[in-house]
Amino acid sequence: MIFPDTNVFVRYLVQPATPELRAMAEAAKALFTAAERGDEEITTTEVVLHEAAYVLASKAHYGLPVVDVTAALATIPRLPG
């Protein structure tokens, strides 16, 4: 079982701006794709999802619309893995 931290969720949901962030985004995408297929089992907590929502919506960080953040994060608990 894998317990991804907030950074993994953020990298999965945000368009990467640098080659280093692109590599992190690809790794996050691979993890969530494996979970969708049932090849990996992941878990998290409400605190991690809350922190991801805060970082994504905060004007000091990404400033994404709350409705977009909510929609994106809502898909995570529905993954089969």
N, CA, C and O atoms as a Tinker XYZ file with bonds, in Angstrom:
   324  protein
     1  N      0.853000   -1.170000    0.000000    73     2
     2  CA     0.000000    0.000000    0.000000    64     1     3
     3  C      0.899000    1.234000    0.000000    63     2     4     5
     4  O      1.885000    1.304000    0.734000    81     3
     5  N      0.540000    2.197000   -0.833000    73     3     6
     6  CA     1.295000    3.443000   -0.974000    64     5     7
     7  C      0.470000    4.583000   -0.387000    63     6     8     9
     8  O     -0.736000    4.675000   -0.615000    81     7
     9  N      1.134000    5.446000    0.368000    73     7    10
    10  CA     0.484000    6.616000    0.967000    64     9    11
    11  C      1.100000    7.863000    0.340000    63    10    12    13
    12  O      2.085000    8.392000    0.855000    81    11
    13  N      0.517000    8.344000   -0.788000    73    11    14
    14  CA     1.086000    9.536000   -1.429000    64    13    15
    15  C      0.850000   10.787000   -0.585000    63    14    16    17
    16  O     -0.211000   10.961000    0.013000    81    15
    17  N      1.857000   11.648000   -0.552000    73    15    18
    18  CA     1.691000   12.900000    0.173000    64    17    19
    19  C      1.053000   13.951000   -0.746000    63    18    20    21
    20  O      0.763000   13.688000   -1.913000    81    19
    21  N      0.850000   15.116000   -0.197000    73    19    22
    22  CA     0.189000   16.202000   -0.926000    64    21    23
    23  C      0.872000   16.503000   -2.245000    63    22    24    25
    24  O      0.204000   16.751000   -3.249000    81    23
    25  N      2.190000   16.485000   -2.253000    73    23    26
    26  CA     2.945000   16.814000   -3.456000    64    25    27
    27  C      2.567000   15.916000   -4.635000    63    26    28    29
    28  O      2.499000   16.383000   -5.772000    81    27
    29  N      2.325000   14.650000   -4.375000    73    27    30
    30  CA     1.962000   13.719000   -5.457000    64    29    31
    31  C      0.625000   14.126000   -6.078000    63    30    32    33
    32  O      0.474000   14.101000   -7.299000    81    31
    33  N     -0.334000   14.497000   -5.249000    73    31    34
    34  CA    -1.631000   14.944000   -5.761000    64    33    35
    35  C     -1.494000   16.238000   -6.564000    63    34    36    37
    36  O     -2.092000   16.390000   -7.630000    81    35
    37  N     -0.700000   17.161000   -6.035000    73    35    38
    38  CA    -0.499000   18.439000   -6.732000    64    37    39
    39  C      0.191000   18.204000   -8.074000    63    38    40    41
    40  O     -0.219000   18.769000   -9.088000    81    39
    41  N      1.218000   17.387000   -8.086000    73    39    42
    42  CA     1.932000   17.112000   -9.347000    64    41    43
    43  C      1.012000   16.435000  -10.366000    63    42    44    45
    44  O      1.124000   16.682000  -11.566000    81    43
    45  N      0.119000   15.596000   -9.893000    73    43    46
    46  CA    -0.816000   14.901000  -10.777000    64    45    47
    47  C     -1.826000   15.870000  -11.397000    63    46    48    49
    48  O     -2.245000   15.687000  -12.540000    81    47
    49  N     -2.211000   16.888000  -10.649000    73    47    50
    50  CA    -3.302000   17.771000  -11.082000    64    49    51
    51  C     -2.868000   19.076000  -11.731000    63    50    52    53
    52  O     -3.693000   19.758000  -12.338000    81    51
    53  N     -1.594000   19.443000  -11.618000    73    51    54
    54  CA    -1.121000   20.734000  -12.137000    64    53    55
    55  C     -0.215000   20.522000  -13.347000    63    54    56    57
    56  O      0.624000   19.621000  -13.367000    81    55
    57  N     -0.401000   21.365000  -14.342000    73    55    58
    58  CA     0.446000   21.332000  -15.529000    64    57    59
    59  C      1.875000   21.708000  -15.131000    63    58    60    61
    60  O      2.082000   22.787000  -14.575000    81    59
    61  N      2.868000   20.850000  -15.399000    73    59    62
    62  CA     4.238000   21.142000  -14.977000    64    61    63
    63  C      4.872000   22.262000  -15.812000    63    62    64    65
    64  O      4.628000   22.385000  -17.013000    81    63
    65  N      5.690000   23.070000  -15.135000    73    63    66
    66  CA     6.309000   24.222000  -15.793000    64    65    67
    67  C      7.784000   24.007000  -16.112000    63    66    68    69
    68  O      8.352000   24.747000  -16.914000    81    67
    69  N      8.407000   23.015000  -15.502000    73    67    70
    70  CA     9.837000   22.783000  -15.717000    64    69    71
    71  C     10.063000   21.299000  -16.008000    63    70    72    73
    72  O      9.188000   20.475000  -15.741000    81    71
    73  N     11.232000   20.956000  -16.553000    73    71    74
    74  CA    11.528000   19.536000  -16.786000    64    73    75
    75  C     11.493000   18.705000  -15.497000    63    74    76    77
    76  O     11.044000   17.559000  -15.511000    81    75
    77  N     11.963000   19.276000  -14.396000    73    75    78
    78  CA    11.939000   18.559000  -13.127000    64    77    79
    79  C     10.500000   18.281000  -12.688000    63    78    80    81
    80  O     10.185000   17.177000  -12.243000    81    79
    81  N      9.637000   19.278000  -12.814000    73    79    82
    82  CA     8.233000   19.093000  -12.447000    64    81    83
    83  C      7.532000   18.151000  -13.411000    63    82    84    85
    84  O      6.623000   17.422000  -13.012000    81    83
    85  N      7.947000   18.156000  -14.694000    73    83    86
    86  CA     7.369000   17.207000  -15.661000    64    85    87
    87  C      7.682000   15.772000  -15.249000    63    86    88    89
    88  O      6.825000   14.894000  -15.357000    81    87
    89  N      8.906000   15.531000  -14.778000    73    87    90
    90  CA     9.283000   14.181000  -14.334000    64    89    91
    91  C      8.437000   13.764000  -13.129000    63    90    92    93
    92  O      7.990000   12.620000  -13.043000    81    91
    93  N      8.224000   14.691000  -12.207000    73    91    94
    94  CA     7.388000   14.394000  -11.037000    64    93    95
    95  C      5.946000   14.138000  -11.460000    63    94    96    97
    96  O      5.295000   13.236000  -10.934000    81    95
    97  N      5.447000   14.925000  -12.406000    73    95    98
    98  CA     4.072000   14.750000  -12.890000    64    97    99
    99  C      3.904000   13.394000  -13.562000    63    98   100   101
   100  O      2.880000   12.735000  -13.380000    81    99
   101  N      4.884000   12.979000  -14.324000    73    99   102
   102  CA     4.822000   11.668000  -14.977000    64   101   103
   103  C      4.805000   10.539000  -13.955000    63   102   104   105
   104  O      4.071000    9.564000  -14.115000    81   103
   105  N      5.610000   10.668000  -12.908000    73   103   106
   106  CA     5.633000    9.645000  -11.855000    64   105   107
   107  C      4.281000    9.594000  -11.132000    63   106   108   109
   108  O      3.769000    8.514000  -10.837000    81   107
   109  N      3.713000   10.761000  -10.852000    73   107   110
   110  CA     2.400000   10.806000  -10.195000    64   109   111
   111  C      1.334000   10.200000  -11.103000    63   110   112   113
   112  O      0.485000    9.433000  -10.648000    81   111
   113  N      1.380000   10.544000  -12.372000    73   111   114
   114  CA     0.408000   10.008000  -13.326000    64   113   115
   115  C      0.526000    8.478000  -13.401000    63   114   116   117
   116  O     -0.485000    7.776000  -13.438000    81   115
   117  N      1.747000    7.974000  -13.421000    73   115   118
   118  CA     1.958000    6.520000  -13.476000    64   117   119
   119  C      1.370000    5.842000  -12.240000    63   118   120   121
   120  O      0.768000    4.773000  -12.342000    81   119
   121  N      1.542000    6.461000  -11.079000    73   119   122
   122  CA     0.987000    5.888000   -9.847000    64   121   123
   123  C     -0.531000    5.825000   -9.907000    63   122   124   125
   124  O     -1.117000    4.786000   -9.604000    81   123
   125  N     -1.179000    6.924000  -10.295000    73   123   126
   126  CA    -2.638000    6.938000  -10.331000    64   125   127
   127  C     -3.193000    6.063000  -11.455000    63   126   128   129
   128  O     -4.278000    5.497000  -11.319000    81   127
   129  N     -2.470000    5.949000  -12.544000    73   127   130
   130  CA    -2.885000    5.043000  -13.618000    64   129   131
   131  C     -2.824000    3.592000  -13.136000    63   130   132   133
   132  O     -3.720000    2.796000  -13.421000    81   131
   133  N     -1.769000    3.260000  -12.410000    73   131   134
   134  CA    -1.646000    1.904000  -11.854000    64   133   135
   135  C     -2.766000    1.625000  -10.849000    63   134   136   137
   136  O     -3.284000    0.511000  -10.786000    81   135
   137  N     -3.134000    2.639000  -10.067000    73   135   138
   138  CA    -4.239000    2.467000   -9.114000    64   137   139
   139  C     -5.555000    2.264000   -9.847000    63   138   140   141
   140  O     -6.379000    1.449000   -9.432000    81   139
   141  N     -5.757000    3.001000  -10.938000    73   139   142
   142  CA    -6.983000    2.823000  -11.732000    64   141   143
   143  C     -7.087000    1.406000  -12.288000    63   142   144   145
   144  O     -8.172000    0.826000  -12.336000    81   143
   145  N     -5.954000    0.860000  -12.704000    73   143   146
   146  CA    -5.934000   -0.502000  -13.252000    64   145   147
   147  C     -6.048000   -1.553000  -12.158000    63   146   148   149
   148  O     -6.324000   -2.720000  -12.439000    81   147
   149  N     -5.835000   -1.140000  -10.900000    73   147   150
   150  CA    -5.847000   -2.091000   -9.803000    64   149   151
   151  C     -4.494000   -2.727000   -9.553000    63   150   152   153
   152  O     -4.387000   -3.675000   -8.774000    81   151
   153  N     -3.448000   -2.211000  -10.212000    73   151   154
   154  CA    -2.095000   -2.748000  -10.037000    64   153   155
   155  C     -1.417000   -2.225000   -8.771000    63   154   156   157
   156  O     -0.505000   -2.863000   -8.246000    81   155
   157  N     -1.854000   -1.083000   -8.286000    73   155   158
   158  CA    -1.324000   -0.494000   -7.058000    64   157   159
   159  C     -2.483000   -0.169000   -6.134000    63   158   160   161
   160  O     -3.590000    0.128000   -6.583000    81   159
   161  N     -2.218000   -0.227000   -4.857000    73   159   162
   162  CA    -3.219000    0.159000   -3.878000    64   161   163
   163  C     -2.682000    1.381000   -3.153000    63   162   164   165
   164  O     -1.593000    1.354000   -2.580000    81   163
   165  N     -3.465000    2.457000   -3.187000    73   163   166
   166  CA    -3.038000    3.683000   -2.520000    64   165   167
   167  C     -4.088000    4.090000   -1.484000    63   166   168   169
   168  O     -5.255000    3.710000   -1.574000    81   167
   169  N     -3.649000    4.855000   -0.520000    73   167   170
   170  CA    -4.565000    5.392000    0.480000    64   169   171
   171  C     -4.099000    6.798000    0.850000    63   170   172   173
   172  O     -2.954000    7.173000    0.594000    81   171
   173  N     -4.974000    7.544000    1.437000    73   171   174
   174  CA    -4.630000    8.885000    1.889000    64   173   175
   175  C     -5.561000    9.262000    3.027000    63   174   176   177
   176  O     -6.355000    8.445000    3.492000    81   175
   177  N     -5.456000   10.495000    3.467000    73   175   178
   178  CA    -6.316000   10.976000    4.540000    64   177   179
   179  C     -7.000000   12.261000    4.098000    63   178   180   181
   180  O     -6.644000   12.869000    3.089000    81   179
   181  N     -7.985000   12.650000    4.881000    73   179   182
   182  CA    -8.675000   13.919000    4.611000    64   181   183
   183  C     -7.709000   15.084000    4.735000    63   182   184   185
   184  O     -7.841000   16.079000    4.023000    81   183
   185  N     -6.744000   14.971000    5.626000    73   183   186
   186  CA    -5.771000   16.046000    5.833000    64   185   187
   187  C     -4.937000   16.270000    4.572000    63   186   188   189
   188  O     -4.702000   17.413000    4.180000    81   187
   189  N     -4.496000   15.202000    3.944000    73   187   190
   190  CA    -3.704000   15.335000    2.717000    64   189   191
   191  C     -4.548000   15.958000    1.610000    63   190   192   193
   192  O     -4.072000   16.840000    0.896000    81   191
   193  N     -5.790000   15.513000    1.459000    73   191   194
   194  CA    -6.658000   16.091000    0.434000    64   193   195
   195  C     -6.967000   17.553000    0.738000    63   194   196   197
   196  O     -7.044000   18.372000   -0.178000    81   195
   197  N     -7.142000   17.884000    1.997000    73   195   198
   198  CA    -7.379000   19.274000    2.391000    64   197   199
   199  C     -6.164000   20.137000    2.048000    63   198   200   201
   200  O     -6.306000   21.232000    1.505000    81   199
   201  N     -4.986000   19.641000    2.366000    73   199   202
   202  CA    -3.773000   20.394000    2.063000    64   201   203
   203  C     -3.616000   20.583000    0.554000    63   202   204   205
   204  O     -3.236000   21.663000    0.100000    81   203
   205  N     -3.904000   19.545000   -0.217000    73   203   206
   206  CA    -3.829000   19.662000   -1.673000    64   205   207
   207  C     -4.825000   20.704000   -2.172000    63   206   208   209
   208  O     -4.493000   21.515000   -3.037000    81   207
   209  N     -6.038000   20.687000   -1.636000    73   207   210
   210  CA    -7.043000   21.681000   -2.026000    64   209   211
   211  C     -6.573000   23.089000   -1.688000    63   210   212   213
   212  O     -6.738000   24.011000   -2.486000    81   211
   213  N     -5.992000   23.255000   -0.511000    73   211   214
   214  CA    -5.506000   24.566000   -0.099000    64   213   215
   215  C     -4.413000   25.062000   -1.050000    63   214   216   217
   216  O     -4.466000   26.199000   -1.519000    81   215
   217  N     -3.432000   24.218000   -1.332000    73   215   218
   218  CA    -2.323000   24.612000   -2.202000    64   217   219
   219  C     -2.825000   24.942000   -3.605000    63   218   220   221
   220  O     -2.392000   25.926000   -4.205000    81   219
   221  N     -3.724000   24.137000   -4.122000    73   219   222
   222  CA    -4.223000   24.356000   -5.479000    64   221   223
   223  C     -5.081000   25.620000   -5.586000    63   222   224   225
   224  O     -5.019000   26.319000   -6.597000    81   223
   225  N     -5.870000   25.918000   -4.568000    73   223   226
   226  CA    -6.779000   27.062000   -4.627000    64   225   227
   227  C     -6.160000   28.364000   -4.117000    63   226   228   229
   228  O     -6.634000   29.451000   -4.449000    81   227
   229  N     -5.119000   28.257000   -3.324000    73   227   230
   230  CA    -4.517000   29.439000   -2.711000    64   229   231
   231  C     -3.926000   30.383000   -3.759000    63   230   232   233
   232  O     -3.218000   29.948000   -4.667000    81   231
   233  N     -4.220000   31.657000   -3.627000    73   231   234
   234  CA    -3.659000   32.659000   -4.540000    64   233   235
   235  C     -2.147000   32.765000   -4.365000    63   234   236   237
   236  O     -1.449000   33.197000   -5.283000    81   235
   237  N     -1.639000   32.381000   -3.212000    73   235   238
   238  CA    -0.197000   32.395000   -2.960000    64   237   239
   239  C      0.522000   31.249000   -3.680000    63   238   240   241
   240  O      1.744000   31.265000   -3.821000    81   239
   241  N     -0.248000   30.257000   -4.130000    73   239   242
   242  CA     0.359000   29.107000   -4.804000    64   241   243
   243  C     -0.134000   29.022000   -6.255000    63   242   244   245
   244  O      0.450000   29.649000   -7.139000    81   243
   245  N     -1.198000   28.256000   -6.507000    73   243   246
   246  CA    -1.665000   28.048000   -7.880000    64   245   247
   247  C     -2.889000   28.871000   -8.245000    63   246   248   249
   248  O     -3.095000   29.160000   -9.424000    81   247
   249  N     -3.697000   29.254000   -7.285000    73   247   250
   250  CA    -4.853000   30.110000   -7.537000    64   249   251
   251  C     -5.904000   29.524000   -8.466000    63   250   252   253
   252  O     -6.572000   30.261000   -9.192000    81   251
   253  N     -6.056000   28.211000   -8.449000    73   251   254
   254  CA    -7.059000   27.581000   -9.310000    64   253   255
   255  C     -8.459000   27.820000   -8.739000    63   254   256   257
   256  O     -8.620000   27.935000   -7.524000    81   255
   257  N     -9.464000   27.895000   -9.605000    73   255   258
   258  CA   -10.839000   28.060000   -9.100000    64   257   259
   259  C    -11.244000   26.893000   -8.202000    63   258   260   261
   260  O    -10.951000   25.735000   -8.498000    81   259
   261  N    -11.915000   27.214000   -7.111000    73   259   262
   262  CA   -12.312000   26.194000   -6.132000    64   261   263
   263  C    -13.151000   25.101000   -6.779000    63   262   264   265
   264  O    -12.991000   23.925000   -6.448000    81   263
   265  N    -14.032000   25.464000   -7.684000    73   263   266
   266  CA   -14.877000   24.462000   -8.340000    64   265   267
   267  C    -14.025000   23.474000   -9.140000    63   266   268   269
   268  O    -14.350000   22.288000   -9.197000    81   267
   269  N    -12.941000   23.949000   -9.758000    73   267   270
   270  CA   -12.047000   23.056000  -10.504000    64   269   271
   271  C    -11.260000   22.146000   -9.558000    63   270   272   273
   272  O    -11.079000   20.960000   -9.831000    81   271
   273  N    -10.801000   22.710000   -8.456000    73   271   274
   274  CA   -10.060000   21.927000   -7.468000    64   273   275
   275  C    -10.955000   20.833000   -6.894000    63   274   276   277
   276  O    -10.540000   19.680000   -6.771000    81   275
   277  N    -12.169000   21.199000   -6.549000    73   275   278
   278  CA   -13.116000   20.233000   -5.988000    64   277   279
   279  C    -13.398000   19.106000   -6.979000    63   278   280   281
   280  O    -13.409000   17.932000   -6.608000    81   279
   281  N    -13.622000   19.463000   -8.215000    73   279   282
   282  CA   -13.905000   18.448000   -9.242000    64   281   283
   283  C    -12.717000   17.516000   -9.434000    63   282   284   285
   284  O    -12.890000   16.304000   -9.560000    81   283
   285  N    -11.523000   18.072000   -9.456000    73   283   286
   286  CA   -10.327000   17.251000   -9.663000    64   285   287
   287  C    -10.084000   16.315000   -8.489000    63   286   288   289
   288  O     -9.814000   15.130000   -8.683000    81   287
   289  N    -10.179000   16.836000   -7.281000    73   287   290
   290  CA    -9.928000   16.003000   -6.108000    64   289   291
   291  C    -11.016000   14.980000   -5.857000    63   290   292   293
   292  O    -10.754000   13.936000   -5.259000    81   291
   293  N    -12.222000   15.257000   -6.300000    73   291   294
   294  CA   -13.336000   14.315000   -6.105000    64   293   295
   295  C    -13.118000   13.005000   -6.857000    63   294   296   297
   296  O    -13.681000   11.975000   -6.486000    81   295
   297  N    -12.319000   13.037000   -7.892000    73   295   298
   298  CA   -12.062000   11.809000   -8.660000    64   297   299
   299  C    -11.142000   10.843000   -7.916000    63   298   300   301
   300  O    -11.190000    9.635000   -8.151000    81   299
   301  N    -10.310000   11.367000   -7.025000    73   299   302
   302  CA    -9.302000   10.540000   -6.363000    64   301   303
   303  C     -9.917000    9.418000   -5.515000    63   302   304   305
   304  O     -9.520000    8.264000   -5.678000    81   303
   305  N    -10.859000    9.707000   -4.625000    73   303   306
   306  CA   -11.413000    8.615000   -3.804000    64   305   307
   307  C    -12.168000    7.551000   -4.600000    63   306   308   309
   308  O    -12.424000    6.461000   -4.089000    81   307
   309  N    -12.517000    7.855000   -5.821000    73   307   310
   310  CA   -13.260000    6.898000   -6.642000    64   309   311
   311  C    -12.354000    5.891000   -7.365000    63   310   312   313
   312  O    -12.853000    4.956000   -7.992000    81   311
   313  N    -11.050000    6.070000   -7.285000    73   311   314
   314  CA   -10.142000    5.136000   -7.960000    64   313   315
   315  C    -10.273000    3.747000   -7.356000    63   314   316   317
   316  O    -10.365000    3.614000   -6.135000    81   315
   317  N    -10.283000    2.716000   -8.183000    73   315   318
   318  CA   -10.474000    1.375000   -7.660000    64   317   319
   319  C     -9.342000    0.917000   -6.733000    63   318   320   321
   320  O     -9.589000    0.144000   -5.807000    81   319
   321  N     -8.134000    1.367000   -6.957000    73   319   322
   322  CA    -6.993000    0.917000   -6.139000    64   321   323
   323  C     -6.787000    1.781000   -4.943000    63   322   324
   324  O     -5.872000    1.539000   -4.156000    81   323
